[in-house]
Amino acid sequence: MDGHGVETKFESHNPATGEVLGIYPVMSGEEVAAAVAVGASAAAAWRSGGFDGRRRALLRWAARLAAREREVVDLVHAENGKPHLDARVELLLTCEHIRWAARNAGRVLRTRRVRSGLLMINHAARVGYRPYGVVGVIGPWNYPLLTPVGSIAYALAAGNTVVFKPSELTPALGLLLADTFTAANPDLPAGVLSVVTGRGETGAALCRSGVDKIAFTGSAATARRVLASCAETLTPVVAECGGKDPAIVAEDADLAAAARALAWGAVSNAGQTCAGVERVYVVAGVRDAFLTHLRRQLADIRSGSGTGAHYGPMTMPGQADVVRRHVEDALARGGSAVVGGRESLRGRHIDPIVLVDVPEDSAAVREETFGPTVTVRTVTDVDEAVELANDSRYGLGAAVFSRCRGEEIAGRLDAGMVSVNSVLSFAAIPGLPFGGSGESGFGRIHGADGLREFARPRAVAARRPGVPGLDVTRFDPVPGTSAILRAVLRLRHARGGTAR
């Protein structure tokens, strides 16, 4: 604290042990604005390299991260709490997304021609894409590399500079991302990718700092505060919020495979995955067999921080209380635990919990739990499963398990992303867009849509010299123009659009 009681520094802790890992500055609004100004000054040099120059810089960044793999994985384990294997998977996916953005930005964002149409046949039309300028990225703690890079790499590839505000729970990883980028590209000016550290006030300052766009990942409640701050300057936002993702197990599903996938989709990363599975709807005829397989899959899965642990602790201290509240409410309202139960709630280490017969209006079904729990509801048929799956204020991801009807069922789900006979596979495919609707946010990261999210389309219509055509953008049109327009209207539109 300073002399006025204002926090000037904060600590980063190991979530498993409570050990202090580092002390970081709480950056003020003036410091955030200064970082944005440096980013703006670097923008011209970053754009001048073109798509090829940015591709080379981003690929060097991915190579530097890969070369420091052991250090990065150890830091993810220490600061976020996830096992080394999970950290290594996250690092690989991070590098894959950097690579995809680098190699595809030129193709996706190149200037393209557009048909000018009959009325403007004497014009050439094209669409180009221009970067916003400086993009502010506010990242989460649950996937402290992959999730922010899903915005950072795509924004950089599109020609923007980036100011990144990592979660106060994982500041060292945020600084590592910027440090490795700078180390891989020492000839670039300062400010192409920079980091500001602090708590919520620092994120709010970033929203008001003059950035040209904000990419936010976090809760819907925090997203509302971000949107309110950005509304003051009409700063556009892409928001990736939480989920209450459903899975449907149809009567023709491979039950062993479904249980294996859903066990992982529900409890990996301690359930701290926005697109993790939190609700399962299983058709009555296969319900008992499915639960037998699910119990078998989760029988020996445990939370821990040492060698052999399947997943780590709850990273955010208060999240364990949310999980406990949801479990207690479900049990008090008639639900029962077929895997785990109250005994699974070991402080910040929570073992898998599978709840059945939980009322659909309970907190465990309606609210995002963000823990290693899952509810299983028996339904009469797939139609009921689809209805219940769609009855949510969230609309992020979903999963379907069926040998013959997977694609058809997936098409009926109100979700931004669907996996068929798998879970979360869409997040591991860089070319696919990632995002949802409702309380899950809006806009898209990843893939071609993610690149376009960080570029403004610009339309150009250029008159072709010497090419004849109608000119209706003048007060003295060519004689007969009105008659020609009338004939075109009748030919092309008066017959219901059947004429070409």
Secondary structure per residue as TSV (DSSP state, phi and psi in degrees):
chain	resnum	aa	ss	phi	psi
A	1	M	-	360.0	146.3
A	2	D	-	-88.8	-172.2
A	3	G	T	-65.6	-13.4
A	4	H	T	-104.9	11.4
A	5	G	S	79.3	15.5
A	6	V	-	-92.7	130.7
A	7	E	-	-66.5	128.3
A	8	T	-	-112.4	-17.2
A	9	K	E	-141.2	157.7
A	10	F	E	-143.7	160.6
A	11	E	E	-105.8	148.3
A	12	S	E	-105.6	135.6
A	13	H	E	-122.4	150.8
A	14	N	-	-72.2	119.5
A	15	P	T	-67.7	-20.0
A	16	A	T	-83.8	-35.9
A	17	T	T	-114.0	-17.0
A	18	G	-	81.4	-1.0
A	19	E	-	-60.7	137.8
A	20	V	E	-75.1	122.3
A	21	L	E	-96.3	-26.3
A	22	G	E	-175.2	163.6
A	23	I	E	-123.1	132.7
A	24	Y	E	-132.6	153.4
A	25	P	E	-76.3	143.0
A	26	V	-	-87.8	104.3
A	27	M	-	-77.9	136.3
A	28	S	-	-79.4	170.9
A	29	G	H	-59.7	-37.2
A	30	E	H	-65.9	-40.0
A	31	E	H	-68.1	-37.8
A	32	V	H	-65.4	-45.1
A	33	A	H	-61.7	-36.0
A	34	A	H	-65.4	-40.1
A	35	A	H	-63.4	-39.4
A	36	V	H	-66.5	-38.5
A	37	A	H	-63.8	-39.9
A	38	V	H	-64.3	-40.4
A	39	G	H	-61.1	-39.8
A	40	A	H	-66.2	-37.0
A	41	S	H	-70.2	-24.6
A	42	A	H	-87.6	-9.1
A	43	A	H	-62.6	-42.4
A	44	A	H	-63.5	-42.6
A	45	A	H	-66.0	-39.2
A	46	W	H	-66.2	-40.9
A	47	R	H	-69.0	-33.3
A	48	S	H	-65.0	-21.9
A	49	G	T	-71.2	-13.8
A	50	G	H	68.2	-177.6
A	51	F	H	-62.6	-37.5
A	52	D	H	-66.8	-43.7
A	53	G	H	-64.4	-41.7
A	54	R	H	-68.9	-35.5
A	55	R	H	-59.9	-46.3
A	56	R	H	-64.2	-40.6
A	57	A	H	-65.3	-42.3
A	58	L	H	-68.9	-39.1
A	59	L	H	-66.3	-34.7
A	60	R	H	-64.7	-36.5
A	61	W	H	-63.0	-48.5
A	62	A	H	-60.1	-39.6
A	63	A	H	-64.4	-39.0
A	64	R	H	-66.7	-41.3
A	65	L	H	-61.8	-43.5
A	66	A	H	-65.0	-37.9
A	67	A	H	-66.8	-26.4
A	68	R	T	-101.9	30.7
A	69	E	H	-53.4	-48.5
A	70	R	H	-62.7	-44.9
A	71	E	H	-61.8	-44.3
A	72	V	H	-64.5	-47.1
A	73	V	H	-62.1	-42.3
A	74	D	H	-62.5	-38.9
A	75	L	H	-69.6	-40.2
A	76	V	H	-60.6	-43.9
A	77	H	H	-61.1	-43.3
A	78	A	H	-72.8	-44.6
A	79	E	H	-89.4	-31.9
A	80	N	H	-99.5	-32.5
A	81	G	-	101.9	-8.6
A	82	K	-	-76.7	153.4
A	83	P	-	-59.6	160.1
A	84	H	H	-59.6	-38.6
A	85	L	H	-62.1	-46.7
A	86	D	H	-63.1	-39.2
A	87	A	H	-63.3	-38.4
A	88	R	H	-67.9	-38.9
A	89	V	H	-61.6	-43.7
A	90	E	H	-62.9	-41.2
A	91	L	H	-63.8	-42.7
A	92	L	H	-61.5	-45.6
A	93	L	H	-64.9	-35.1
A	94	T	H	-59.4	-48.3
A	95	C	H	-65.1	-36.0
A	96	E	H	-63.1	-40.3
A	97	H	H	-70.3	-39.0
A	98	I	H	-59.3	-45.1
A	99	R	H	-62.8	-43.8
A	100	W	H	-65.2	-45.4
A	101	A	H	-61.4	-43.1
A	102	A	H	-62.2	-43.8
A	103	R	H	-83.3	-15.6
A	104	N	H	-114.6	-9.1
A	105	A	H	-60.0	-42.2
A	106	G	H	-62.0	-39.4
A	107	R	H	-69.5	-45.3
A	108	V	H	-72.4	-38.5
A	109	L	H	-104.1	10.4
A	110	R	S	-67.3	155.1
A	111	T	-	-66.5	134.2
A	112	R	E	-128.9	148.2
A	113	R	E	-80.2	151.4
A	114	V	E	-130.7	139.6
A	115	R	-	-61.9	134.3
A	116	S	-	-85.4	-15.4
A	117	G	T	84.8	166.9
A	118	L	T	-64.5	-43.3
A	119	L	T	-65.0	-33.8
A	120	M	T	-115.2	39.3
A	121	I	T	-64.6	-19.7
A	122	N	T	-90.6	18.0
A	123	H	E	-121.9	147.9
A	124	A	E	-99.2	134.8
A	125	A	E	-122.6	142.0
A	126	R	E	-150.6	158.8
A	127	V	E	-123.9	129.2
A	128	G	E	-121.2	170.5
A	129	Y	E	-126.8	132.4
A	130	R	E	-120.0	137.3
A	131	P	E	-65.0	155.4
A	132	Y	-	-68.5	-42.4
A	133	G	S	137.5	-99.9
A	134	V	E	-110.4	123.8
A	135	V	E	-105.3	129.8
A	136	G	E	-94.8	127.9
A	137	V	E	-114.5	123.9
A	138	I	E	-110.7	112.9
A	139	G	-	-105.2	165.6
A	140	P	-	-98.6	178.9
A	141	W	S	-102.1	-17.3
A	142	N	S	-75.7	-34.3
A	143	Y	S	-129.8	78.7
A	144	P	T	-71.1	-12.0
A	145	L	T	-103.0	-57.6
A	146	L	H	-61.4	-49.2
A	147	T	H	-65.8	-50.1
A	148	P	H	-65.6	-34.7
A	149	V	H	-65.4	-26.7
A	150	G	H	-60.8	-19.9
A	151	S	H	-103.2	-44.6
A	152	I	H	-60.7	-51.1
A	153	A	H	-64.2	-39.4
A	154	Y	H	-71.7	-37.7
A	155	A	H	-65.2	-43.9
A	156	L	H	-64.0	-44.3
A	157	A	H	-61.6	-31.1
A	158	A	T	-78.3	-6.7
A	159	G	T	107.3	5.3
A	160	N	-	-88.2	157.8
A	161	T	E	-95.0	162.8
A	162	V	E	-134.4	135.9
A	163	V	E	-113.4	120.3
A	164	F	E	-109.3	127.1
A	165	K	E	-109.4	102.2
A	166	P	-	-75.9	165.8
A	167	S	-	-59.7	146.1
A	168	E	T	-65.7	-12.8
A	169	L	T	-84.5	-19.2
A	170	T	S	-135.5	51.8
A	171	P	H	-68.6	-33.8
A	172	A	H	-62.7	-37.0
A	173	L	H	-69.2	-36.0
A	174	G	H	-63.0	-44.6
A	175	L	H	-65.3	-35.2
A	176	L	H	-61.7	-39.9
A	177	L	H	-59.9	-45.8
A	178	A	H	-69.6	-39.4
A	179	D	H	-63.6	-42.0
A	180	T	H	-68.8	-35.1
A	181	F	H	-64.1	-44.8
A	182	T	H	-65.7	-42.6
A	183	A	H	-63.8	-34.4
A	184	A	H	-76.8	-19.1
A	185	N	-	-135.6	64.8
A	186	P	T	-66.5	-18.4
A	187	D	T	-85.0	-9.6
A	188	L	S	-77.7	150.4
A	189	P	-	-68.4	156.1
A	190	A	T	-61.8	143.9
A	191	G	T	104.7	-5.9
A	192	V	S	-63.1	-45.2
A	193	L	E	-137.0	117.0
A	194	S	E	-132.1	166.3
A	195	V	E	-126.8	139.1
A	196	V	-	-119.8	136.7
A	197	T	-	-114.0	153.6
A	198	G	-	152.3	-167.0
A	199	R	S	-102.4	-152.1
A	200	G	H	-59.5	-34.2
A	201	E	H	-63.9	-33.9
A	202	T	H	-69.1	-39.3
A	203	G	H	-62.7	-40.7
A	204	A	H	-63.7	-38.6
A	205	A	H	-63.9	-37.0
A	206	L	H	-62.7	-38.2
A	207	C	H	-63.7	-29.4
A	208	R	T	-102.2	8.7
A	209	S	T	-86.2	-5.3
A	210	G	T	99.7	9.8
A	211	V	-	-64.0	158.6
A	212	D	S	-92.5	-16.3
A	213	K	E	-161.7	151.6
A	214	I	E	-117.4	133.3
A	215	A	E	-111.9	114.9
A	216	F	E	-117.1	138.0
A	217	T	E	-129.1	126.8
A	218	G	S	166.5	-159.3
A	219	S	-	-75.4	160.0
A	220	A	H	-64.7	-35.2
A	221	A	H	-62.9	-44.8
A	222	T	H	-69.1	-35.0
A	223	A	H	-59.2	-38.3
A	224	R	H	-62.6	-38.5
A	225	R	H	-69.2	-38.1
A	226	V	H	-62.1	-45.8
A	227	L	H	-63.2	-38.7
A	228	A	H	-63.8	-40.9
A	229	S	H	-66.3	-43.9
A	230	C	H	-70.3	-25.0
A	231	A	H	-63.9	-27.0
A	232	E	T	-61.3	-31.3
A	233	T	T	-118.6	10.6
A	234	L	T	54.3	37.2
A	235	T	-	-76.9	124.4
A	236	P	-	-69.3	152.8
A	237	V	E	-135.3	139.7
A	238	V	E	-111.5	126.4
A	239	A	E	-122.6	122.3
A	240	E	E	-114.0	107.4
A	241	C	-	-107.9	-151.6
A	242	G	-	-86.0	-172.9
A	243	G	-	-152.8	164.8
A	244	K	-	-135.2	62.8
A	245	D	E	-68.9	132.3
A	246	P	E	-94.7	159.3
A	247	A	E	-133.0	142.5
A	248	I	E	-115.8	128.3
A	249	V	E	-110.8	106.0
A	250	A	-	-80.8	169.9
A	251	E	T	-66.7	-20.9
A	252	D	T	-103.0	17.1
A	253	A	S	-71.9	152.8
A	254	D	-	-77.2	99.6
A	255	L	H	-66.0	-39.0
A	256	A	H	-64.2	-43.8
A	257	A	H	-67.6	-39.2
A	258	A	H	-62.6	-45.0
A	259	A	H	-64.1	-40.7
A	260	R	H	-62.4	-44.6
A	261	A	H	-69.6	-42.6
A	262	L	H	-72.1	-30.9
A	263	A	H	-60.1	-45.2
A	264	W	H	-69.3	-43.3
A	265	G	H	-63.4	-25.6
A	266	A	H	-88.7	-37.0
A	267	V	H	-118.4	-8.9
A	268	S	G	-60.8	152.1
A	269	N	G	55.2	30.7
A	270	A	G	58.3	28.0
A	271	G	G	73.6	5.9
A	272	Q	-	-88.3	59.7
A	273	T	-	-133.1	123.0
A	274	C	T	-59.9	-33.7
A	275	A	T	-102.4	19.4
A	276	G	S	-71.2	159.3
A	277	V	E	-81.6	124.3
A	278	E	E	-118.8	-17.6
A	279	R	E	-132.9	133.3
A	280	V	E	-122.9	131.4
A	281	Y	E	-116.3	115.6
A	282	V	E	-119.4	133.9
A	283	V	E	-65.5	139.8
A	284	A	G	-54.0	-39.5
A	285	G	G	-63.2	-21.7
A	286	V	G	-118.2	9.5
A	287	R	H	-60.4	-50.7
A	288	D	H	-64.2	-42.1
A	289	A	H	-65.3	-40.2
A	290	F	H	-62.5	-45.8
A	291	L	H	-63.0	-34.9
A	292	T	H	-61.1	-46.0
A	293	H	H	-63.8	-41.1
A	294	L	H	-66.1	-42.4
A	295	R	H	-60.9	-39.8
A	296	R	H	-64.6	-40.5
A	297	Q	H	-65.9	-34.4
A	298	L	H	-99.1	0.5
A	299	A	T	-57.4	-39.3
A	300	D	T	-113.0	13.9
A	301	I	-	-85.4	129.5
A	302	R	-	-139.4	151.0
A	303	S	B	-82.2	147.7
A	304	G	-	-176.6	-179.8
A	305	S	S	-124.7	-5.5
A	306	G	S	-97.4	-174.3
A	307	T	T	-62.2	133.9
A	308	G	T	95.3	-9.7
A	309	A	-	-68.1	141.5
A	310	H	S	-83.2	-28.9
A	311	Y	B	-158.5	167.4
A	312	G	-	-95.3	-165.0
A	313	P	-	-79.5	173.0
A	314	M	-	-67.5	122.2
A	315	T	S	-70.4	-43.4
A	316	M	S	-88.9	125.9
A	317	P	T	-53.2	-42.2
A	318	G	T	-78.3	-9.4
A	319	Q	H	-68.7	-30.7
A	320	A	H	-60.8	-34.0
A	321	D	H	-68.0	-35.7
A	322	V	H	-64.0	-45.4
A	323	V	H	-60.9	-45.3
A	324	R	H	-61.3	-42.7
A	325	R	H	-62.8	-42.9
A	326	H	H	-65.5	-41.8
A	327	V	H	-66.5	-45.9
A	328	E	H	-61.9	-41.1
A	329	D	H	-64.7	-42.5
A	330	A	H	-62.7	-44.3
A	331	L	H	-68.8	-37.8
A	332	A	H	-67.7	-23.9
A	333	R	T	-100.4	19.2
A	334	G	T	103.3	-4.7
A	335	G	-	-74.5	164.9
A	336	S	E	-138.3	154.8
A	337	A	E	-100.2	122.2
A	338	V	E	-97.7	-12.6
A	339	V	E	-135.2	127.9
A	340	G	-	66.2	-153.9
A	341	G	-	151.7	-152.4
A	342	R	G	-58.5	-32.4
A	343	E	G	-68.1	-13.5
A	344	S	G	-79.6	-14.2
A	345	L	E	-86.5	85.6
A	346	R	E	-105.4	69.0
A	347	G	T	64.4	-127.5
A	348	R	T	-82.8	-7.5
A	349	H	E	-99.2	116.3
A	350	I	E	-123.2	121.7
A	351	D	-	-80.0	164.0
A	352	P	-	-57.8	141.6
A	353	I	E	-133.8	124.9
A	354	V	E	-115.0	121.2
A	355	L	E	-110.2	134.3
A	356	V	E	-122.6	160.9
A	357	D	S	57.2	38.3
A	358	V	-	-91.9	130.9
A	359	P	-	-58.1	142.7
A	360	E	T	-66.8	-18.4
A	361	D	T	-96.2	12.9
A	362	S	S	-82.4	161.8
A	363	A	H	-61.5	-34.9
A	364	A	H	-66.0	-18.7
A	365	V	H	-104.9	-34.6
A	366	R	H	-90.6	-33.5
A	367	E	S	-102.5	153.1
A	368	E	-	-70.2	123.4
A	369	T	-	-86.3	-43.7
A	370	F	-	59.4	44.4
A	371	G	S	-148.5	175.8
A	372	P	S	-80.8	54.7
A	373	T	E	-128.0	157.8
A	374	V	E	-151.9	142.2
A	375	T	E	-100.3	143.7
A	376	V	E	-122.8	120.9
A	377	R	E	-115.5	132.9
A	378	T	E	-85.2	132.7
A	379	V	E	-125.4	158.1
A	380	T	S	-74.1	-34.4
A	381	D	S	-159.7	178.3
A	382	V	H	-64.5	-34.4
A	383	D	H	-58.3	-45.3
A	384	E	H	-64.8	-39.6
A	385	A	H	-60.3	-43.7
A	386	V	H	-63.8	-43.5
A	387	E	H	-60.1	-45.3
A	388	L	H	-71.1	-38.0
A	389	A	H	-61.4	-38.6
A	390	N	H	-80.9	-10.6
A	391	D	-	-84.7	72.5
A	392	S	S	-153.2	149.6
A	393	R	S	-80.2	-7.7
A	394	Y	E	-95.1	159.8
A	395	G	E	-154.2	53.8
A	396	L	S	-92.0	-86.2
A	397	G	E	-120.5	174.7
A	398	A	E	-160.9	166.5
A	399	A	E	-139.3	147.5
A	400	V	E	-132.4	135.6
A	401	F	E	-122.7	112.5
A	402	S	-	-164.1	136.5
A	403	R	S	-71.9	-35.6
A	404	C	S	-116.8	-22.7
A	405	R	S	-116.0	12.8
A	406	G	H	-56.4	-49.5
A	407	E	H	-65.0	-40.2
A	408	E	H	-65.6	-43.3
A	409	I	H	-67.0	-41.5
A	410	A	H	-57.9	-37.5
A	411	G	T	-67.0	-14.1
A	412	R	T	-97.6	-0.9
A	413	L	S	-94.1	137.6
A	414	D	-	-86.4	78.4
A	415	A	-	-144.5	147.8
A	416	G	S	-71.7	-21.9
A	417	M	E	-147.7	140.8
A	418	V	E	-136.5	134.1
A	419	S	E	-103.1	136.4
A	420	V	E	-110.3	121.2
A	421	N	S	58.1	32.6
A	422	S	S	-164.6	176.0
A	423	V	S	-131.1	140.4
A	424	L	S	59.8	13.1
A	425	S	G	-64.6	-29.2
A	426	F	G	-61.9	-30.9
A	427	A	G	-72.3	-21.5
A	428	A	G	-94.0	1.4
A	429	I	-	-108.8	101.7
A	430	P	T	-58.0	-27.6
A	431	G	T	-76.7	-8.3
A	432	L	S	-93.3	140.7
A	433	P	-	-71.7	149.8
A	434	F	B	-124.9	125.1
A	435	G	-	161.1	173.2
A	436	G	-	-141.6	-153.2
A	437	S	E	-143.6	175.2
A	438	G	E	61.6	-135.6
A	439	E	T	-67.4	-8.3
A	440	S	T	-86.7	-2.0
A	441	G	E	103.1	-161.5
A	442	F	E	-157.0	162.9
A	443	G	S	83.1	174.9
A	444	R	-	-138.8	143.8
A	445	I	B	-114.7	168.4
A	446	H	S	73.2	154.7
A	447	G	H	65.1	-170.9
A	448	A	H	-61.8	-38.3
A	449	D	H	-65.2	-34.2
A	450	G	H	-67.3	-37.8
A	451	L	H	-64.6	-44.2
A	452	R	H	-67.2	-23.3
A	453	E	H	-61.6	-25.2
A	454	F	T	-110.3	24.7
A	455	A	E	-143.5	141.4
A	456	R	E	-90.3	128.2
A	457	P	E	-72.5	140.9
A	458	R	E	-128.4	124.3
A	459	A	E	-93.9	138.8
A	460	V	E	-131.5	128.1
A	461	A	E	-120.0	117.1
A	462	A	E	-118.1	123.9
A	463	R	E	-68.7	135.7
A	464	R	-	-85.6	117.6
A	465	P	T	-60.3	133.5
A	466	G	T	80.5	-0.3
A	467	V	-	-95.4	120.9
A	468	P	-	-72.1	156.1
A	469	G	-	171.8	168.7
A	470	L	-	-66.2	144.7
A	471	D	-	-129.7	99.5
A	472	V	-	-99.7	7.0
A	473	T	S	-100.2	46.2
A	474	R	S	-153.4	157.4
A	475	F	S	-85.9	-8.6
A	476	D	S	-124.2	70.5
A	477	P	-	-63.2	160.8
A	478	V	-	-62.1	139.5
A	479	P	T	-55.5	137.5
A	480	G	T	91.6	-2.4
A	481	T	H	-59.0	-43.3
A	482	S	H	-63.4	-41.0
A	483	A	H	-65.7	-38.0
A	484	I	H	-65.1	-42.7
A	485	L	H	-61.2	-41.3
A	486	R	H	-63.6	-41.0
A	487	A	H	-66.1	-41.0
A	488	V	H	-64.4	-43.1
A	489	L	H	-57.5	-45.8
A	490	R	H	-66.8	-42.7
A	491	L	H	-67.9	-43.9
A	492	R	H	-94.4	-21.9
A	493	H	T	-129.4	-30.4
A	494	A	T	-68.3	-19.0
A	495	R	T	-98.1	21.9
A	496	G	T	80.6	19.7
A	497	G	T	80.2	14.7
A	498	T	-	-77.2	-27.1
A	499	A	-	-77.3	144.8
A	500	R	-	-81.6	360.0
